[in-house]
């Protein structure tokens, strides 16, 4: 997956993480894609929960049909 991130977005990300470097690298890992168009928020929660538990979302296979029952 190759994405072009606009310079302004990179500047905003750098300011959020208090980075004074002139250039930052942003890695976008290959993660599971949602199957339904209404689950993007649930995926955001699942990915965030995984990261908080020191687990990489790119190494987890989520069961999308069970997301709502975990809320």
NULUMBA-684630 format. One record per residue: residue in one letter; x, y, z of N, C-alpha, C, O in turn. Coordinates in nm, 4 decimals. Atoms other than C-alpha are relative to their C-alpha. Example, Ala and Ser with C-alpha at 12.3 -4.5 7.8 and 13.67 -1.06 7.14 Angstrom:
! NULUMBA-684630
- r;nxx;nyy;nzz;caxx;cayy;cazz;cxx;cyy;czz;oxx;oyy;ozz
- A;0.0890;-0.1190;0.0000;1.2300;-0.4500;0.7800;0.0900;0.1200;0.0000;0.1936;0.1181;0.0665
- S;-0.0820;-0.1190;-0.0060;1.3670;-0.1060;0.7140;-0.0770;0.1090;0.0730;-0.0261;0.2198;0.0899
! end
This chain:
! NULUMBA-684630
- r;nxx;nyy;nzz;caxx;cayy;cazz;cxx;cyy;czz;oxx;oyy;ozz
- X;0.0851;-0.1176;0.0000;0.0000;0.0000;0.0000;0.0890;0.1230;0.0000;0.1761;0.1373;0.0858
- X;-0.0781;-0.1222;0.0086;0.1459;0.3316;-0.1022;-0.0938;0.1192;0.0088;-0.1808;0.1380;-0.0763
- X;0.0823;-0.1184;-0.0186;-0.0117;0.6486;0.0281;0.0878;0.1235;-0.0005;0.1994;0.1224;0.0515
- X;-0.0698;-0.1272;-0.0031;0.0953;1.0034;-0.0273;-0.0656;0.0865;0.1069;-0.1819;0.1246;0.0942
- X;0.0535;-0.0810;-0.1088;0.0503;1.2012;0.2923;0.0405;0.1445;-0.0246;0.1593;0.1744;-0.0366
- X;-0.0308;-0.1408;0.0264;0.0242;1.5761;0.2337;0.0927;0.0584;0.1070;0.0881;0.0186;0.2234
- X;-0.0956;-0.0634;-0.0905;0.2958;1.7921;0.3898;-0.0706;0.0599;0.1212;-0.0223;0.0457;0.2335
- X;0.0721;-0.0637;-0.1118;0.0413;1.9817;0.6022;-0.0442;-0.1045;0.1026;-0.0397;-0.0784;0.2229
- X;0.0392;0.1067;-0.0927;-0.0841;1.6541;0.7520;0.1206;-0.0472;0.0808;0.1096;-0.0714;0.2009
- X;-0.1220;0.0399;-0.0710;0.2736;1.5540;0.8378;0.0383;0.1040;0.1046;0.0808;0.0690;0.2147
- X;-0.0314;-0.1070;-0.0951;0.3284;1.8929;1.0032;-0.0924;-0.0070;0.1215;-0.0484;0.0124;0.2348
- X;0.0956;0.0093;-0.1103;0.0131;1.8489;1.2110;0.0304;-0.1198;0.0893;0.0220;-0.1099;0.2118
- X;-0.0365;0.1187;-0.0782;0.1153;1.4975;1.3176;0.1244;0.0290;0.0828;0.1306;-0.0070;0.2003
- X;-0.1233;-0.0335;-0.0708;0.4619;1.6248;1.4105;-0.0288;0.0897;0.1200;0.0313;0.0722;0.2260
- X;0.0316;-0.0885;-0.1124;0.3107;1.8984;1.6274;-0.0747;-0.0749;0.1101;-0.0584;-0.0431;0.2279
- X;0.0719;0.0788;-0.1004;0.0828;1.6461;1.8015;0.0937;-0.0839;0.0861;0.0670;-0.1067;0.2041
- X;-0.0949;0.0824;-0.0754;0.3812;1.4342;1.9033;0.1207;0.0813;0.0466;0.2227;0.0260;0.0878
- X;-0.1033;-0.0921;-0.0469;0.5913;1.7406;1.9894;0.1350;-0.0274;-0.0649;0.2376;-0.0329;0.0029
- X;-0.1211;0.0293;0.0766;0.8464;1.6669;1.7177;0.0458;0.1268;-0.0717;-0.0313;0.1880;-0.1457
- X;-0.0538;-0.1198;0.0640;1.0718;1.9529;1.6041;0.0775;-0.0305;-0.1277;0.1281;0.0611;-0.1924
- X;-0.0744;0.0366;0.1206;1.2336;1.7588;1.3189;-0.0658;0.0595;-0.1236;-0.1874;0.0780;-0.1286
- X;0.0528;-0.0546;0.1243;1.1968;1.9021;0.9727;-0.0713;-0.1064;-0.0827;-0.1555;-0.0744;-0.1666
- X;0.0598;0.1092;0.0765;1.0992;1.5615;0.8372;-0.0338;-0.1146;0.0943;0.0440;-0.1482;0.1836
- X;0.0377;0.1172;-0.0783;0.9107;1.2702;0.9888;-0.0375;-0.1126;-0.0954;-0.0833;-0.0886;-0.2071
- X;0.0408;0.1175;0.0765;0.8522;0.9191;0.8620;-0.1257;-0.0572;0.0632;-0.1342;-0.0713;0.1852
- X;0.1246;0.0577;-0.0477;0.5061;0.7720;0.8902;-0.0147;-0.1375;-0.0634;-0.0251;-0.1503;-0.1854
- X;0.0188;0.1370;0.0477;0.4719;0.3948;0.8636;-0.1476;-0.0354;0.0107;-0.2092;-0.0176;0.1158
- X;0.1395;0.0426;0.0013;0.1296;0.2674;0.7652;-0.0004;-0.1515;-0.0145;0.0216;-0.2041;-0.1236
- X;-0.0068;0.1464;0.0054;0.1105;-0.1015;0.8574;-0.1166;-0.0597;-0.0781;-0.2225;0.0016;-0.0919
- X;0.1046;0.0739;0.0701;-0.0891;-0.3541;0.6593;-0.0869;-0.0672;0.1056;-0.0433;-0.1611;0.1721
- X;0.0915;0.0533;-0.1006;-0.3901;-0.4263;0.8806;-0.1251;-0.0548;-0.0667;-0.1502;-0.0304;-0.1847
- X;0.1253;0.0567;0.0496;-0.7180;-0.6120;0.8413;-0.0931;0.1120;-0.0456;-0.1040;0.2155;0.0202
- X;0.0943;-0.0987;0.0546;-0.9713;-0.4227;0.6295;-0.1419;-0.0387;0.0393;-0.1757;-0.1567;0.0485
- X;0.1393;0.0262;-0.0375;-1.3337;-0.3870;0.7290;-0.0787;-0.0528;-0.1184;-0.0507;-0.0187;-0.2334
- X;0.0837;0.0597;0.1036;-1.5957;-0.5834;0.5362;-0.1300;0.0763;-0.0210;-0.1907;0.0686;-0.1277
- X;0.1224;-0.0795;0.0109;-1.8902;-0.3542;0.6060;0.0366;0.1470;0.0126;0.1326;0.1822;0.0811
- X;-0.0308;-0.1425;0.0017;-1.8992;0.0204;0.5509;-0.0302;0.0743;0.1282;0.0050;0.1916;0.1407
- X;0.0397;-0.0709;-0.1218;-2.0330;0.1009;0.8962;0.0850;-0.0361;0.1219;0.0508;0.0018;0.2339
- X;-0.0797;0.0476;-0.1132;-1.7596;-0.0546;1.1114;0.1332;0.0727;0.0187;0.2184;0.0251;0.0937
- X;-0.1303;-0.0666;-0.0094;-1.4762;0.1983;1.0735;0.0313;0.0439;0.1431;0.1457;0.0336;0.1874
- X;-0.0217;-0.0397;-0.1390;-1.5236;0.3306;1.4277;0.0332;-0.1184;0.0884;0.1149;-0.1078;0.1799
- X;-0.0278;0.1208;-0.0774;-1.5264;-0.0217;1.5660;0.1419;-0.0494;-0.0253;0.2089;-0.0969;0.0664
- X;-0.1387;0.0373;0.0301;-1.2005;-0.0973;1.3866;0.0968;0.0954;0.0693;0.2004;0.0525;0.1199
- X;-0.0856;-0.0968;-0.0695;-1.0511;0.2233;1.5280;0.0114;-0.0364;0.1478;0.1203;-0.0310;0.2049
- X;-0.0021;0.0421;-0.1405;-1.1492;0.1078;1.8782;0.0802;-0.1286;0.0190;0.1581;-0.1402;0.1136
- X;-0.0725;0.1271;-0.0107;-1.0156;-0.2439;1.8184;0.1501;0.0222;-0.0149;0.2291;-0.0326;0.0619
- X;-0.1424;-0.0270;0.0209;-0.6834;-0.1142;1.6834;0.0591;0.0731;0.1203;0.1686;0.0402;0.1657
- X;-0.0485;-0.0768;-0.1146;-0.6488;0.1352;1.9700;0.0129;-0.0884;0.1235;0.1111;-0.0789;0.1972
- X;-0.0056;0.0928;-0.1133;-0.7288;-0.1315;2.2293;0.1203;-0.0927;-0.0125;0.1897;-0.1185;0.0858
- X;-0.1161;0.0871;0.0227;-0.4679;-0.3606;2.0744;0.1295;0.0739;0.0293;0.2178;0.0203;0.0964
- X;-0.1217;-0.0784;-0.0223;-0.2046;-0.0859;2.0764;0.0216;0.0280;0.1485;0.1347;0.0217;0.1968
- X;-0.0111;-0.0258;-0.1445;-0.2793;-0.0012;2.4422;0.0444;-0.1245;0.0760;0.1037;-0.1142;0.1834
- X;-0.0415;0.1268;-0.0616;-0.2217;-0.3685;2.5249;0.1347;-0.0476;-0.0549;0.1737;-0.1625;-0.0343
- X;-0.1305;0.0314;0.0604;0.1140;-0.3584;2.3396;-0.0072;-0.1128;-0.1022;0.0868;-0.1911;-0.1162
- X;0.0158;0.0964;0.1092;-0.0211;-0.5752;2.0568;-0.0087;0.0759;-0.1318;-0.0670;0.1842;-0.1379
- X;0.0025;-0.0641;0.1310;0.0243;-0.4907;1.6908;-0.1262;-0.0393;-0.0765;-0.1495;-0.1581;-0.0991
- X;0.1198;0.0318;0.0787;-0.3037;-0.4641;1.4952;0.0315;-0.0742;-0.1297;-0.0546;-0.1438;-0.1836
- X;-0.0358;0.0692;0.1241;-0.1150;-0.5934;1.1915;0.0233;-0.1492;0.0225;0.0325;-0.2256;-0.0736
- X;-0.0243;0.1407;-0.0315;-0.0579;-0.9249;1.3712;-0.1231;-0.0692;0.0585;-0.1147;-0.1829;0.1047
- X;0.1216;0.0538;-0.0607;-0.4168;-0.9792;1.4882;-0.1067;-0.0186;-0.1069;-0.1224;0.0650;-0.1960
- X;0.1151;0.0234;0.0866;-0.7110;-1.1307;1.3046;-0.1253;0.0250;0.0833;-0.1590;-0.0534;0.1721
- X;0.1190;-0.0392;-0.0759;-1.0227;-0.9577;1.4342;-0.1234;-0.0712;-0.0553;-0.1317;-0.0982;-0.1751
- X;0.1267;0.0609;0.0409;-1.3679;-1.1197;1.4253;-0.1028;0.1121;-0.0039;-0.1647;0.1457;0.0970
- X;0.0783;-0.1213;0.0174;-1.5655;-0.8300;1.2863;-0.1446;-0.0141;0.0475;-0.1997;0.0805;0.1038
- X;0.1404;0.0178;-0.0379;-1.9127;-0.9773;1.3502;-0.0194;0.0005;0.1513;-0.1327;0.0097;0.1986
- X;0.0104;-0.0007;-0.1459;-1.8336;-0.9859;1.7245;0.0346;0.1348;0.0625;0.0261;0.1501;0.1844
- X;-0.0411;-0.1298;-0.0536;-1.7190;-0.6231;1.7587;-0.1055;0.0616;0.0911;-0.0753;0.0995;0.2042
- X;0.1043;-0.0709;-0.0751;-2.0507;-0.4806;1.8770;-0.0312;-0.0676;0.1338;-0.0650;0.0005;0.2306
- X;0.0294;0.0700;-0.1257;-2.1006;-0.7484;2.1428;0.1079;0.0241;0.1056;0.0859;-0.0031;0.2236
- X;-0.1084;-0.0279;-0.0943;-1.7674;-0.6452;2.3010;-0.0091;0.1396;0.0594;0.0664;0.1730;0.1508
- X;0.0124;-0.1372;-0.0516;-1.8800;-0.2866;2.3614;-0.0725;0.0028;0.1319;-0.0917;0.1099;0.1895
! end
